[in-house]
Amino acid sequence: MSPKSYRRGYPVAVLVGIEQNHAALWQVFSQVAKQQPTIPLNGDRSDPKAVYNFHEAIINALRPTLKEGVRSTIIASPARTSYAQELLNYIKAHHTWLIQGANKAAFSTITGSASTPQQVAALTKTTAFKELISETTAQENENLLEILEKRLNEEDNLVLFSLQEAENFILNIQAEGKPKPEYLMLTDEYLAKSRQKYRIQRLMQVAANKGVKTRVISAESTAGNRVMQLGGIVCLAKRE
């Protein structure tokens, strides 16, 4: 993992700041928020088609991050507006795949502006935002726990329980038709206390580059406690 990646930490959530005529996307890391594309509203909010296309463009912009495994999303909009709730209603009506099933995402809304770096810095420092991040990621972690327990109970049990096993599986090319890595899960406690941070950070970077969903889970959560019971790091495989 590059020094820049190390300074920003690991991915935690996505922040969508919706204003009257645009939406600003941010990837929230454990140490900083990184700006993503800004989506313009092409038209007027009184035009249902323009708003529909606007919401669809936001979902399309979220897809790459969702595929990486970051499924906690905070939607912010200014006081006395309903922009955040309108996007959430749109998701419930037109993208139920985002809120159903084992790989569902976790969405929450908050009042505030998140359009500029200054606004995001101020918002992310508030107690309300920090609490909402904890609640939203907890929902996502419960989803991850369901996936983990299901894999553990399968007969072929495609779960690896150590850094060495995860490295061998993720860093090496798997033969055609053989199981492929799908998830790399580790706890923040495992990452913080490990004496092999460089190896772990390199593995996380390679995993992300290969499309493996990589998540750092709070050790204090139910899911994190389960992962700690398994050694602090697990890699889940999927059959082709």
C-alpha positions as CSV (number, residue, x, y, z in Angstrom):
1,M,0.0,0.0,0.0
2,S,1.4,3.4,-0.9
3,P,2.3,6.0,1.7
4,K,-0.6,8.1,0.5
5,S,-3.0,5.2,1.0
6,Y,-1.5,4.5,4.4
7,R,-2.1,8.2,5.5
8,R,-5.8,8.1,4.4
9,G,-6.4,4.8,6.2
10,Y,-8.9,2.2,5.0
11,P,-12.3,2.7,3.4
12,V,-15.2,3.1,5.8
13,A,-18.2,4.5,3.9
14,V,-19.5,6.7,1.1
15,L,-20.9,10.2,1.7
16,V,-23.3,11.7,-0.8
17,G,-23.9,15.4,-0.4
18,I,-27.1,16.4,-2.3
19,E,-27.8,20.1,-3.1
20,Q,-30.4,21.7,-5.2
21,N,-28.6,21.3,-8.5
22,H,-25.8,18.7,-7.9
23,A,-24.6,15.8,-5.7
24,A,-21.0,15.6,-4.4
25,L,-19.7,12.1,-3.7
26,W,-16.9,11.4,-1.1
27,Q,-15.2,8.2,-0.1
28,V,-14.8,8.3,3.7
29,F,-11.6,6.6,4.9
30,S,-10.6,6.0,8.5
31,Q,-8.4,9.1,8.4
32,V,-9.8,11.4,5.7
33,A,-12.5,11.9,3.1
34,K,-11.5,11.8,-0.6
35,Q,-13.6,13.6,-3.2
36,Q,-15.3,11.6,-5.9
37,P,-17.2,12.8,-9.0
38,T,-19.8,15.6,-8.7
39,I,-23.1,14.8,-10.4
40,P,-25.0,17.7,-11.9
41,L,-28.8,17.9,-12.0
42,N,-29.5,18.5,-15.7
43,G,-32.8,20.3,-15.6
44,D,-35.1,21.6,-12.9
45,R,-36.3,19.8,-9.7
46,S,-39.8,20.4,-10.8
47,D,-39.2,18.0,-13.8
48,P,-39.7,14.4,-12.6
49,K,-37.6,13.0,-15.5
50,A,-34.7,15.3,-14.7
51,V,-34.8,14.2,-11.1
52,Y,-35.1,10.5,-12.1
53,N,-32.0,10.8,-14.3
54,F,-30.2,12.7,-11.6
55,H,-30.8,9.9,-9.0
56,E,-29.9,7.2,-11.6
57,A,-26.6,9.0,-12.3
58,I,-25.8,9.0,-8.5
59,I,-26.4,5.2,-8.3
60,N,-24.2,4.6,-11.3
61,A,-21.5,6.7,-9.7
62,L,-21.8,4.6,-6.5
63,R,-21.5,1.2,-8.3
64,P,-17.6,1.0,-8.5
65,T,-17.3,1.6,-4.7
66,L,-20.1,-0.8,-4.0
67,K,-18.3,-3.5,-6.1
68,E,-15.2,-2.9,-3.9
69,G,-17.2,-4.0,-0.9
70,V,-17.9,-0.6,0.7
71,R,-21.6,-0.7,1.3
72,S,-22.2,1.9,4.0
73,T,-23.6,5.1,2.5
74,I,-24.5,8.3,4.3
75,I,-26.8,10.7,2.3
76,A,-26.6,14.4,3.4
77,S,-28.8,17.3,2.4
78,P,-29.3,20.8,3.9
79,A,-31.8,21.6,6.5
80,R,-35.4,22.1,5.4
81,T,-34.8,20.0,2.2
82,S,-35.9,16.5,1.4
83,Y,-33.2,15.7,-1.1
84,A,-31.6,12.9,1.0
85,Q,-35.0,11.2,1.6
86,E,-36.0,11.5,-2.0
87,L,-32.8,9.6,-3.1
88,L,-33.5,6.9,-0.5
89,N,-37.1,6.6,-1.7
90,Y,-35.8,6.3,-5.3
91,I,-33.5,3.5,-4.2
92,K,-36.4,1.7,-2.5
93,A,-38.6,2.0,-5.6
94,H,-36.1,1.3,-8.4
95,H,-33.0,-0.4,-6.9
96,T,-34.3,-3.0,-4.4
97,W,-31.1,-5.0,-5.1
98,L,-29.3,-2.4,-3.0
99,I,-31.4,-3.0,0.1
100,Q,-32.2,-6.7,-0.1
101,G,-30.1,-10.0,-0.1
102,A,-26.8,-11.0,1.5
103,N,-24.9,-8.2,-0.3
104,K,-27.3,-5.4,0.5
105,A,-26.0,-1.9,1.3
106,A,-26.7,0.1,4.4
107,F,-28.1,3.6,3.9
108,S,-28.6,6.5,6.4
109,T,-29.5,10.1,6.0
110,I,-28.2,13.2,7.9
111,T,-28.9,16.9,7.8
112,G,-26.0,19.0,6.6
113,S,-24.1,20.1,3.5
114,A,-21.3,18.0,2.1
115,S,-20.5,19.7,-1.2
116,T,-17.1,21.3,-0.5
117,P,-14.0,20.0,1.4
118,Q,-14.7,22.6,4.2
119,Q,-18.3,21.4,4.6
120,V,-17.3,17.8,4.7
121,A,-14.5,18.4,7.2
122,A,-17.0,20.2,9.5
123,L,-19.7,17.6,9.0
124,T,-17.5,14.6,9.6
125,K,-16.2,16.1,12.9
126,T,-19.7,16.3,14.4
127,T,-20.9,13.8,17.0
128,A,-24.0,13.1,15.0
129,F,-22.0,12.1,11.9
130,K,-19.7,9.9,13.9
131,E,-22.6,8.2,15.6
132,L,-24.3,7.7,12.3
133,I,-21.2,6.2,10.7
134,S,-21.0,3.7,13.6
135,E,-24.7,2.8,13.2
136,T,-24.5,2.4,9.5
137,T,-21.3,0.4,9.4
138,A,-22.8,-1.8,12.2
139,Q,-25.7,-2.6,9.8
140,E,-23.2,-3.5,7.1
141,N,-21.2,-5.6,9.5
142,E,-24.3,-7.6,10.3
143,N,-24.7,-8.4,6.6
144,L,-21.0,-9.5,6.5
145,L,-21.5,-11.7,9.5
146,E,-24.4,-13.4,7.8
147,I,-22.2,-14.1,4.8
148,L,-19.4,-15.4,7.0
149,E,-21.6,-17.7,9.0
150,K,-23.2,-19.1,5.9
151,R,-19.8,-19.9,4.4
152,L,-18.6,-21.5,7.6
153,N,-21.7,-23.8,7.6
154,E,-21.2,-24.9,4.0
155,E,-19.8,-28.4,3.4
156,D,-17.0,-27.2,1.2
157,N,-16.2,-24.4,3.7
158,L,-14.2,-22.0,1.5
159,V,-12.9,-19.9,4.4
160,L,-9.2,-19.2,5.1
161,F,-8.2,-18.1,8.6
162,S,-4.7,-16.6,8.6
163,L,-2.6,-13.9,6.9
164,Q,-0.4,-16.5,5.3
165,E,-3.3,-18.4,3.8
166,A,-5.0,-15.3,2.6
167,E,-1.7,-14.1,1.0
168,N,-1.2,-17.4,-0.8
169,F,-4.8,-17.4,-2.1
170,I,-5.1,-13.8,-3.1
171,L,-1.6,-13.0,-4.4
172,N,-1.3,-16.1,-6.6
173,I,-3.3,-16.7,-9.7
174,Q,-6.0,-19.4,-9.3
175,A,-6.4,-22.0,-12.0
176,E,-9.4,-21.8,-14.3
177,G,-12.5,-23.4,-12.6
178,K,-11.0,-23.2,-9.1
179,P,-12.5,-21.1,-6.3
180,K,-11.6,-17.4,-6.4
181,P,-11.2,-14.9,-3.5
182,E,-14.3,-12.9,-2.9
183,Y,-14.0,-11.2,0.5
184,L,-11.1,-10.2,2.7
185,M,-12.3,-9.3,6.2
186,L,-10.1,-8.2,9.1
187,T,-10.7,-6.2,12.3
188,D,-9.4,-2.8,13.1
189,E,-7.8,-4.3,16.3
190,Y,-6.0,-6.9,14.2
191,L,-4.7,-4.2,11.9
192,A,-3.6,-1.9,14.7
193,K,-1.8,-4.5,16.8
194,S,-0.2,-6.5,14.0
195,R,3.6,-6.3,13.7
196,Q,3.2,-7.1,10.0
197,K,1.3,-4.0,8.9
198,Y,3.2,-3.7,5.6
199,R,2.2,-7.3,4.6
200,I,-1.4,-6.6,5.6
201,Q,-1.6,-3.3,3.8
202,R,0.0,-4.8,0.7
203,L,-2.4,-7.6,0.7
204,M,-5.4,-5.2,1.1
205,Q,-4.1,-3.2,-1.9
206,V,-3.6,-6.2,-4.1
207,A,-7.0,-7.6,-3.1
208,A,-8.7,-4.3,-3.9
209,N,-6.9,-4.2,-7.3
210,K,-8.1,-7.7,-8.1
211,G,-11.7,-6.9,-7.2
212,V,-11.8,-8.7,-3.9
213,K,-14.2,-7.0,-1.5
214,T,-12.0,-5.8,1.4
215,R,-13.5,-4.6,4.7
216,V,-11.9,-3.6,8.0
217,I,-14.5,-4.3,10.7
218,S,-14.7,-2.8,14.2
219,A,-13.6,-5.4,16.7
220,E,-16.2,-4.2,19.1
221,S,-19.1,-5.1,16.7
222,T,-20.7,-8.5,16.7
223,A,-19.2,-9.3,13.4
224,G,-15.8,-8.0,14.5
225,N,-15.9,-10.2,17.6
226,R,-16.7,-13.2,15.5
227,V,-13.7,-12.4,13.2
228,M,-11.5,-12.0,16.2
229,Q,-12.6,-15.5,17.4
230,L,-11.3,-16.8,14.0
231,G,-7.9,-15.0,14.4
232,G,-8.7,-11.4,13.3
233,I,-8.5,-12.0,9.6
234,V,-10.5,-14.2,7.2
235,C,-10.7,-14.7,3.5
236,L,-13.8,-16.0,1.8
237,A,-13.7,-17.8,-1.5
238,K,-16.4,-18.3,-4.1
239,R,-16.8,-21.1,-6.7
240,E,-16.7,-20.1,-10.3
